[in-house]
């Protein structure tokens, strides 16, 4: 496949509900994989691709999706370049892994959340859910939100720490306001931590993914 990645496959036989998770700046494919056995009772196939940019050659595992300043400034062209690679990765993943295409979610932490936003805005019909953790939504990306009907069916969870000193919580609130103009099915949660996943946020995420991706396919 075009991107290095880590994978978690649940027990049983597929096709499985699945989540594709994009890490933040300076991390790697293994970062978000650690939560896969715990969220949604371990029922999700999880794929964690690795960003194509090396940002710290002195340590192992420093990767990113696009260049970024400390003020969270970015070039849309850089985001689009990584989005093309992410879309190719998803195309290949759907043929390689036993994924239920009707139960697919995209998730991103921090910078990875920008990638998740971009994927879902460009092709909302492809996803049952979008999750943005400690992230932000650049206003110029709203121009990609053309499929209003599919967006109205998209379930979205946004989580953010109220004490986040890397991506201020105001950026999440801005994202929520922008998402509401698109008519998505939105759940917004703030927790008291910083630029991290608290135990409470992880439990909320787990419950959300189970309710959104797993419960609809369970029959009495």
C-alpha positions as a Markdown table, in Angstrom:
| # | Residue | x | y | z |
|---|---|---|---|---|
| 1 | Unk | 0.0 | 0.0 | 0.0 |
| 2 | Unk | 1.1 | 3.6 | -0.6 |
| 3 | Unk | 1.5 | 4.5 | 3.1 |
| 4 | Unk | 3.2 | 2.7 | 5.9 |
| 5 | Unk | 0.5 | 1.7 | 8.5 |
| 6 | Unk | -0.4 | -0.4 | 11.5 |
| 7 | Unk | -3.5 | -2.5 | 11.8 |
| 8 | Unk | -5.7 | -4.1 | 14.4 |
| 9 | Unk | -8.1 | -6.8 | 13.3 |
| 10 | Unk | -10.8 | -8.0 | 15.8 |
| 11 | Unk | -11.7 | -11.6 | 16.4 |
| 12 | Unk | -14.4 | -13.3 | 14.4 |
| 13 | Unk | -15.0 | -13.1 | 10.7 |
| 14 | Unk | -15.4 | -10.0 | 8.6 |
| 15 | Unk | -16.4 | -7.8 | 7.0 |
| 16 | Unk | -15.9 | -5.6 | 10.1 |
| 17 | Unk | -17.0 | -2.1 | 11.0 |
| 18 | Unk | -13.8 | -0.1 | 10.7 |
| 19 | Unk | -12.0 | 3.1 | 11.6 |
| 20 | Unk | -9.1 | 4.8 | 9.9 |
| 21 | Unk | -7.1 | 6.9 | 12.4 |
| 22 | Unk | -4.6 | 9.7 | 11.4 |
| 23 | Unk | -2.0 | 10.6 | 14.0 |
| 24 | Unk | -0.8 | 14.1 | 14.9 |
| 25 | Unk | 2.4 | 16.1 | 14.2 |
| 26 | Unk | 5.6 | 14.3 | 15.2 |
| 27 | Unk | 4.0 | 10.9 | 15.9 |
| 28 | Unk | 3.7 | 7.7 | 13.9 |
| 29 | Unk | 1.4 | 4.8 | 12.8 |
| 30 | Unk | 1.6 | 3.1 | 16.2 |
| 31 | Unk | 0.4 | 6.0 | 18.3 |
| 32 | Unk | -3.4 | 5.7 | 17.9 |
| 33 | Unk | -3.3 | 1.9 | 17.4 |
| 34 | Unk | -2.9 | 1.4 | 21.2 |
| 35 | Unk | -6.6 | 2.3 | 21.7 |
| 36 | Unk | -8.0 | -0.1 | 19.1 |
| 37 | Unk | -8.4 | -3.1 | 21.4 |
| 38 | Unk | -10.4 | -0.9 | 23.9 |
| 39 | Unk | -12.7 | 1.3 | 22.0 |
| 40 | Unk | -16.1 | -0.1 | 21.0 |
| 41 | Unk | -15.2 | -3.3 | 22.9 |
| 42 | Unk | -12.5 | -4.2 | 20.4 |
| 43 | Unk | -15.1 | -4.8 | 17.7 |
| 44 | Unk | -13.6 | -2.4 | 15.1 |
| 45 | Unk | -10.9 | -3.1 | 12.5 |
| 46 | Unk | -8.5 | -0.2 | 12.9 |
| 47 | Unk | -6.0 | 1.1 | 10.4 |
| 48 | Unk | -3.5 | 3.7 | 11.3 |
| 49 | Unk | -1.5 | 5.2 | 8.4 |
| 50 | Unk | 1.7 | 7.1 | 8.9 |
| 51 | Unk | 2.3 | 10.6 | 7.6 |
| 52 | Unk | 4.6 | 10.9 | 4.6 |
| 53 | Unk | 6.7 | 13.7 | 6.0 |
| 54 | Unk | 9.7 | 13.1 | 8.3 |
| 55 | Unk | 9.8 | 16.0 | 10.9 |
| 56 | Unk | 12.4 | 14.8 | 13.3 |
| 57 | Unk | 15.3 | 12.7 | 11.9 |
| 58 | Unk | 17.0 | 12.5 | 15.3 |
| 59 | Unk | 14.3 | 10.3 | 16.8 |
| 60 | Unk | 12.4 | 7.3 | 15.7 |
| 61 | Unk | 8.8 | 8.0 | 14.8 |
| 62 | Unk | 8.6 | 11.7 | 13.9 |
| 63 | Unk | 6.2 | 12.0 | 11.0 |
| 64 | Unk | 3.6 | 14.6 | 9.8 |
| 65 | Unk | 0.9 | 15.1 | 7.2 |
| 66 | Unk | 1.8 | 18.6 | 6.1 |
| 67 | Unk | 4.1 | 21.5 | 7.1 |
| 68 | Unk | 2.7 | 23.6 | 10.0 |
| 69 | Unk | 3.7 | 26.7 | 12.0 |
| 70 | Unk | 3.3 | 27.2 | 15.7 |
| 71 | Unk | 0.2 | 29.4 | 14.9 |
| 72 | Unk | -1.4 | 26.4 | 13.1 |
| 73 | Unk | -1.0 | 28.1 | 9.8 |
| 74 | Unk | -1.0 | 25.9 | 6.7 |
| 75 | Unk | -1.1 | 25.9 | 3.0 |
| 76 | Unk | -4.2 | 24.3 | 1.5 |
| 77 | Unk | -2.1 | 22.8 | -1.3 |
| 78 | Unk | 0.0 | 20.9 | 1.3 |
| 79 | Unk | -3.2 | 19.5 | 2.8 |
| 80 | Unk | -4.6 | 18.5 | -0.6 |
| 81 | Unk | -1.3 | 16.7 | -1.4 |
| 82 | Unk | -1.7 | 14.5 | 1.8 |
| 83 | Unk | -5.4 | 14.1 | 1.2 |
| 84 | Unk | -4.7 | 12.5 | -2.2 |
| 85 | Unk | -2.3 | 10.0 | -0.5 |
| 86 | Unk | -4.9 | 9.3 | 2.2 |
| 87 | Unk | -7.6 | 8.7 | -0.3 |
| 88 | Unk | -5.4 | 6.3 | -2.2 |
| 89 | Unk | -4.7 | 4.5 | 1.0 |
| 90 | Unk | -8.4 | 4.1 | 1.7 |
| 91 | Unk | -9.0 | 2.9 | -1.8 |
| 92 | Unk | -6.3 | 0.2 | -1.4 |
| 93 | Unk | -7.4 | -0.6 | 2.2 |
| 94 | Unk | -11.0 | -1.4 | 1.1 |
| 95 | Unk | -9.7 | -4.0 | -1.3 |
| 96 | Unk | -7.0 | -5.5 | 1.0 |
| 97 | Unk | -8.8 | -5.6 | 4.4 |
| 98 | Unk | -12.2 | -7.1 | 5.3 |
| 99 | Unk | -13.9 | -3.8 | 5.9 |
| 100 | Unk | -17.7 | -3.2 | 5.8 |
| 101 | Unk | -17.8 | -0.1 | 3.6 |
| 102 | Unk | -21.1 | 0.9 | 5.1 |
| 103 | Unk | -19.6 | 1.1 | 8.6 |
| 104 | Unk | -16.5 | 3.1 | 8.0 |
| 105 | Unk | -15.3 | 6.0 | 10.2 |
| 106 | Unk | -12.4 | 8.4 | 9.8 |
| 107 | Unk | -10.7 | 9.8 | 12.9 |
| 108 | Unk | -7.8 | 12.2 | 13.4 |
| 109 | Unk | -5.9 | 13.6 | 16.3 |
| 110 | Unk | -4.6 | 17.2 | 16.1 |
| 111 | Unk | -3.0 | 17.6 | 12.7 |
| 112 | Unk | -4.5 | 14.3 | 11.7 |
| 113 | Unk | -7.9 | 15.7 | 12.4 |
| 114 | Unk | -7.4 | 18.2 | 9.6 |
| 115 | Unk | -6.9 | 15.3 | 7.3 |
| 116 | Unk | -10.0 | 13.5 | 8.7 |
| 117 | Unk | -12.0 | 16.7 | 8.2 |
| 118 | Unk | -10.8 | 17.0 | 4.6 |
| 119 | Unk | -11.6 | 13.4 | 3.7 |
| 120 | Unk | -15.1 | 13.6 | 5.1 |
| 121 | Unk | -15.9 | 17.0 | 3.6 |
| 122 | Unk | -14.7 | 15.9 | 0.1 |
| 123 | Unk | -16.5 | 12.5 | 0.2 |
| 124 | Unk | -19.0 | 12.4 | 3.0 |
| 125 | Unk | -21.0 | 9.6 | 1.4 |
| 126 | Unk | -18.0 | 7.3 | 2.1 |
| 127 | Unk | -18.2 | 7.5 | 5.9 |
| 128 | Unk | -20.7 | 6.7 | 8.6 |
| 129 | Unk | -18.8 | 8.8 | 11.1 |
| 130 | Unk | -16.1 | 11.5 | 11.5 |
| 131 | Unk | -14.1 | 12.0 | 14.7 |
| 132 | Unk | -11.9 | 15.0 | 15.3 |
| 133 | Unk | -9.8 | 15.0 | 18.5 |
| 134 | Unk | -7.9 | 18.1 | 19.7 |
| 135 | Unk | -8.0 | 19.5 | 16.2 |
| 136 | Unk | -9.2 | 22.4 | 14.1 |
| 137 | Unk | -11.1 | 23.0 | 10.8 |
| 138 | Unk | -9.6 | 25.7 | 8.5 |
| 139 | Unk | -12.3 | 27.8 | 7.0 |
| 140 | Unk | -11.1 | 27.5 | 3.5 |
| 141 | Unk | -11.7 | 23.7 | 3.6 |
| 142 | Unk | -15.5 | 24.4 | 3.7 |
| 143 | Unk | -15.3 | 25.0 | 0.0 |
| 144 | Unk | -14.9 | 21.2 | -0.4 |
| 145 | Unk | -18.3 | 20.5 | 1.3 |
| 146 | Unk | -20.4 | 20.2 | -1.8 |
| 147 | Unk | -22.5 | 17.1 | -1.1 |
| 148 | Unk | -25.0 | 18.6 | 1.3 |
| 149 | Unk | -27.3 | 15.6 | 1.2 |
| 150 | Unk | -24.5 | 13.2 | 2.3 |
| 151 | Unk | -23.3 | 15.6 | 4.9 |
| 152 | Unk | -26.7 | 15.8 | 6.5 |
| 153 | Unk | -26.4 | 12.0 | 7.2 |
| 154 | Unk | -22.8 | 12.2 | 8.5 |
| 155 | Unk | -22.4 | 11.6 | 12.2 |
| 156 | Unk | -19.6 | 13.8 | 13.7 |
| 157 | Unk | -17.9 | 13.7 | 17.1 |
| 158 | Unk | -15.6 | 16.6 | 18.1 |
| 159 | Unk | -13.6 | 16.3 | 21.4 |
| 160 | Unk | -11.2 | 18.9 | 22.8 |
| 161 | Unk | -9.4 | 19.7 | 26.0 |
| 162 | Unk | -10.4 | 23.0 | 27.6 |
| 163 | Unk | -6.8 | 23.5 | 28.8 |
| 164 | Unk | -5.1 | 22.6 | 25.4 |
| 165 | Unk | -2.1 | 24.9 | 25.0 |
| 166 | Unk | -1.2 | 23.6 | 21.5 |
| 167 | Unk | -4.5 | 23.8 | 19.8 |
| 168 | Unk | -6.6 | 26.2 | 21.8 |
| 169 | Unk | -10.2 | 25.1 | 22.6 |
| 170 | Unk | -11.4 | 28.2 | 20.7 |
| 171 | Unk | -10.3 | 26.5 | 17.5 |
| 172 | Unk | -12.5 | 23.5 | 18.2 |
| 173 | Unk | -15.5 | 25.8 | 18.9 |
| 174 | Unk | -14.9 | 27.5 | 15.6 |
| 175 | Unk | -14.9 | 24.1 | 13.9 |
| 176 | Unk | -18.2 | 23.2 | 15.6 |
| 177 | Unk | -19.8 | 26.4 | 14.4 |
| 178 | Unk | -18.6 | 25.8 | 10.9 |
| 179 | Unk | -19.8 | 22.2 | 11.0 |
| 180 | Unk | -23.2 | 23.3 | 12.1 |
| 181 | Unk | -23.6 | 25.4 | 8.9 |
| 182 | Unk | -23.2 | 22.1 | 7.0 |
| 183 | Unk | -26.1 | 20.3 | 8.7 |
| 184 | Unk | -24.1 | 17.3 | 10.0 |
| 185 | Unk | -25.3 | 15.2 | 13.0 |
| 186 | Unk | -22.9 | 16.8 | 15.5 |
| 187 | Unk | -21.8 | 15.8 | 19.1 |
| 188 | Unk | -19.3 | 18.1 | 20.8 |
| 189 | Unk | -17.6 | 17.3 | 24.0 |
| 190 | Unk | -15.0 | 19.3 | 26.0 |
| 191 | Unk | -13.0 | 17.7 | 28.7 |
| 192 | Unk | -10.7 | 19.3 | 31.3 |
| 193 | Unk | -7.4 | 18.1 | 30.0 |
| 194 | Unk | -4.8 | 19.5 | 27.6 |
| 195 | Unk | -3.6 | 18.3 | 24.2 |
| 196 | Unk | -4.4 | 14.6 | 25.0 |
| 197 | Unk | -7.0 | 12.0 | 25.3 |
| 198 | Unk | -8.3 | 11.8 | 28.9 |
| 199 | Unk | -9.8 | 8.6 | 30.3 |
| 200 | Unk | -13.3 | 10.2 | 30.2 |
| 201 | Unk | -12.8 | 11.3 | 26.6 |
| 202 | Unk | -11.7 | 7.8 | 25.6 |
| 203 | Unk | -14.8 | 6.3 | 27.2 |
| 204 | Unk | -17.0 | 8.8 | 25.4 |
| 205 | Unk | -15.2 | 8.0 | 22.1 |
| 206 | Unk | -15.6 | 4.2 | 22.7 |
| 207 | Unk | -19.3 | 4.6 | 23.4 |
| 208 | Unk | -19.8 | 6.8 | 20.4 |
| 209 | Unk | -18.1 | 4.4 | 18.0 |
| 210 | Unk | -19.9 | 1.4 | 19.4 |
| 211 | Unk | -23.3 | 3.2 | 19.1 |
| 212 | Unk | -22.5 | 4.5 | 15.6 |
| 213 | Unk | -20.6 | 1.6 | 13.9 |
| 214 | Unk | -21.3 | -1.6 | 15.9 |
| 215 | Unk | -24.9 | -1.4 | 17.3 |
| 216 | Unk | -26.6 | -0.9 | 13.9 |
| 217 | Unk | -25.3 | -4.3 | 12.7 |
| 218 | Unk | -26.2 | -6.3 | 15.8 |
| 219 | Unk | -29.5 | -8.2 | 15.6 |
| 220 | Unk | -31.4 | -9.5 | 18.6 |
